[in-house]
Amino acid sequence: MSNITNPALHMEALYAKSQAYIAKGLRAKAAGDLDEYQLWGSLALELLAKSSLSSIHPALVADPTHYQSLFAACGHQISPDIKTITAKTLFPRLGHVSRRFDLRVQVFCEQLSLRRNSEIHSGESPFSGMKAESWEKRYWHAVEIILELQTKSLEQWLGAEDAKAPQRILSDAKAAIQMAVQTRITHVREDFES
């Protein structure tokens, strides 16, 4: 048995896959396909969230009812079958790790994952007709909070820190930061008023 964490639970593998998915989502957005943008974005968000929990310990993303996955999370691969926690478990766990990942952010993330599940596992089309304005600001706010857990920035996640990055990625990163900040201000205002 080796002490190497399985890629299904490894922070860097989860993070890299989330980057690949958000890149696909942003390409879909640029092409005007907002349904596909939201689908890829929802997948990227869940993987990014799992990478943040895995950065604390891979066991936090292993399915606790599947002992083979728990062994793999501890570096002892006894089966190629690895299962991870559901989004319903994932997002509340992040709430325990980050005070900023409050109930509003958790509920938004859970709703996005439910729409994604409906898109993938049913005949429904929950992303169809949804305008980006109805979810995008809260999405980038959630991403910003999750990235903070890894001390990473939106620019890093989107690949915009590279001076040779395409202008579109740089402008996407700037827009994402603006949306995240606007949502943070809204949440602080709501907290202050209550």
C-alpha positions as CSV (number, residue, x, y, z in Angstrom):
1,M,0.0,0.0,0.0
2,S,1.2,3.5,-0.8
3,N,0.7,6.7,1.1
4,I,-0.2,8.7,-2.1
5,T,-3.7,10.2,-2.1
6,N,-5.9,9.0,-4.9
7,P,-6.5,11.7,-7.6
8,A,-10.3,11.5,-6.9
9,L,-9.6,13.0,-3.5
10,H,-6.4,15.0,-4.1
11,M,-6.5,18.7,-3.7
12,E,-4.4,19.6,-6.8
13,A,-6.2,17.2,-9.1
14,L,-9.6,18.5,-8.0
15,Y,-8.4,22.1,-8.4
16,A,-7.0,21.5,-11.9
17,K,-10.2,19.8,-13.0
18,S,-12.2,22.7,-11.7
19,Q,-10.0,25.1,-13.7
20,A,-10.6,23.0,-16.8
21,Y,-14.4,23.0,-16.3
22,I,-14.6,26.8,-15.7
23,A,-12.5,27.4,-18.8
24,K,-15.1,25.3,-20.7
25,G,-17.9,27.3,-19.1
26,L,-16.3,30.7,-20.0
27,R,-15.9,29.5,-23.6
28,A,-19.6,28.6,-23.7
29,K,-20.4,32.0,-22.3
30,A,-18.3,33.7,-24.9
31,A,-20.2,31.7,-27.6
32,G,-23.5,32.8,-26.1
33,D,-24.5,29.4,-24.7
34,L,-25.6,30.4,-21.2
35,D,-27.1,27.0,-20.4
36,E,-23.8,25.3,-21.0
37,Y,-21.9,28.1,-19.1
38,Q,-24.0,27.4,-16.0
39,L,-23.6,23.7,-16.3
40,W,-19.8,23.8,-16.5
41,G,-19.8,26.5,-13.8
42,S,-21.8,24.3,-11.4
43,L,-19.4,21.4,-12.0
44,A,-16.4,23.6,-11.5
45,L,-17.8,25.1,-8.3
46,E,-18.3,21.6,-6.7
47,L,-14.8,20.4,-7.7
48,L,-13.3,23.7,-6.4
49,A,-15.1,23.3,-3.1
50,K,-13.9,19.7,-2.8
51,S,-10.3,20.8,-3.5
52,S,-10.6,23.3,-0.6
53,L,-11.8,20.7,1.8
54,S,-9.2,18.3,0.6
55,S,-6.5,20.9,1.2
56,I,-7.4,20.5,4.9
57,H,-7.5,16.7,4.6
58,P,-8.7,14.4,1.8
59,A,-10.9,12.5,4.3
60,L,-13.2,15.5,4.3
61,V,-14.3,14.8,0.8
62,A,-14.3,10.9,1.0
63,D,-17.7,9.3,1.4
64,P,-17.8,8.4,5.1
65,T,-20.1,5.4,4.4
66,H,-17.6,3.9,2.0
67,Y,-14.6,2.6,3.9
68,Q,-12.5,2.1,0.8
69,S,-12.7,5.8,0.1
70,L,-11.7,6.6,3.7
71,F,-8.7,4.4,3.4
72,A,-7.8,6.0,0.1
73,A,-8.1,9.5,1.7
74,C,-5.5,8.4,4.3
75,G,-3.1,7.2,1.6
76,H,-3.9,3.5,1.6
77,Q,-5.6,2.5,-1.7
78,I,-7.4,-0.8,-1.2
79,S,-9.8,-0.4,-4.1
80,P,-10.0,1.5,-7.3
81,D,-13.6,2.4,-6.4
82,I,-13.5,5.9,-4.7
83,K,-16.6,7.8,-3.7
84,T,-16.8,11.4,-2.6
85,I,-19.4,13.3,-0.6
86,T,-22.4,14.8,-2.2
87,A,-22.9,18.5,-2.7
88,K,-25.6,18.4,0.1
89,T,-22.8,17.4,2.5
90,L,-20.0,19.5,0.8
91,F,-21.4,23.0,1.2
92,P,-22.4,22.8,4.9
93,R,-18.9,21.5,5.6
94,L,-17.4,24.6,4.0
95,G,-19.6,26.6,6.3
96,H,-17.7,25.1,9.3
97,V,-14.4,26.1,7.7
98,S,-15.2,29.6,6.6
99,R,-17.4,32.0,8.4
100,R,-17.9,33.9,5.1
101,F,-19.4,30.7,3.6
102,D,-22.6,31.5,5.4
103,L,-26.1,30.1,4.9
104,R,-26.9,32.4,2.0
105,V,-23.9,31.1,0.1
106,Q,-24.5,27.5,1.1
107,V,-28.2,27.7,-0.1
108,F,-27.1,29.3,-3.4
109,C,-24.5,26.6,-4.0
110,E,-26.9,23.8,-3.1
111,Q,-29.6,25.2,-5.4
112,L,-27.1,25.4,-8.3
113,S,-26.1,21.8,-7.7
114,L,-29.7,20.7,-7.6
115,R,-30.3,22.4,-11.0
116,R,-27.2,20.7,-12.3
117,N,-28.4,17.3,-11.0
118,S,-31.8,17.9,-12.7
119,E,-30.1,18.9,-15.9
120,I,-28.0,15.7,-15.9
121,H,-30.3,13.1,-14.4
122,S,-33.8,14.1,-15.8
123,G,-35.6,15.3,-18.8
124,E,-35.8,18.8,-17.3
125,S,-33.8,21.7,-18.6
126,P,-33.4,23.9,-15.5
127,F,-30.7,26.1,-17.0
128,S,-32.7,26.9,-20.1
129,G,-33.8,30.5,-20.2
130,M,-31.9,31.5,-17.0
131,K,-30.2,34.8,-17.4
132,A,-26.6,35.0,-16.1
133,E,-27.6,38.1,-14.1
134,S,-29.9,35.9,-11.9
135,W,-27.0,33.7,-10.6
136,E,-23.6,34.9,-11.8
137,K,-22.8,37.5,-9.1
138,R,-23.5,35.0,-6.3
139,Y,-21.5,32.4,-8.1
140,W,-18.4,34.5,-8.3
141,H,-18.8,35.5,-4.7
142,A,-19.0,31.8,-3.6
143,V,-15.9,31.0,-5.8
144,E,-14.0,33.9,-4.1
145,I,-14.7,32.5,-0.6
146,I,-13.8,29.0,-1.6
147,L,-10.5,30.2,-3.1
148,E,-9.7,32.1,0.0
149,L,-9.5,28.8,1.9
150,Q,-6.6,27.8,-0.4
151,T,-5.1,31.4,-0.3
152,K,-5.7,31.6,-4.1
153,S,-7.3,34.3,-6.2
154,L,-9.8,34.4,-8.9
155,E,-7.1,35.4,-11.3
156,Q,-5.0,32.4,-10.4
157,W,-8.0,30.0,-10.8
158,L,-9.0,31.5,-14.2
159,G,-5.4,31.5,-15.4
160,A,-5.2,35.3,-15.7
161,E,-2.1,35.8,-13.7
162,D,0.0,34.7,-16.7
163,A,1.0,37.8,-18.6
164,K,0.4,35.9,-21.9
165,A,-3.2,35.1,-20.9
166,P,-5.8,36.0,-23.6
167,Q,-7.5,39.3,-23.1
168,R,-10.9,37.6,-22.7
169,I,-9.7,35.7,-19.7
170,L,-8.3,38.8,-18.1
171,S,-11.6,40.6,-18.7
172,D,-13.6,37.6,-17.3
173,A,-11.4,37.7,-14.2
174,K,-12.0,41.4,-13.7
175,A,-15.8,41.0,-14.1
176,A,-15.8,38.0,-11.7
177,I,-14.0,40.1,-9.1
178,Q,-16.4,43.0,-9.5
179,M,-19.4,40.7,-9.1
180,A,-17.9,39.0,-6.0
181,V,-17.2,42.3,-4.4
182,Q,-20.7,43.6,-5.1
183,T,-22.2,40.5,-3.5
184,R,-20.0,40.8,-0.5
185,I,-21.2,44.4,-0.1
186,T,-24.8,43.3,-0.4
187,H,-24.3,40.6,2.3
188,V,-22.6,43.1,4.7
189,R,-25.5,45.5,4.2
190,E,-28.1,42.8,4.9
191,D,-26.2,41.8,8.0
192,F,-25.9,45.4,9.2
193,E,-29.6,46.1,8.6
194,S,-30.7,43.0,10.5
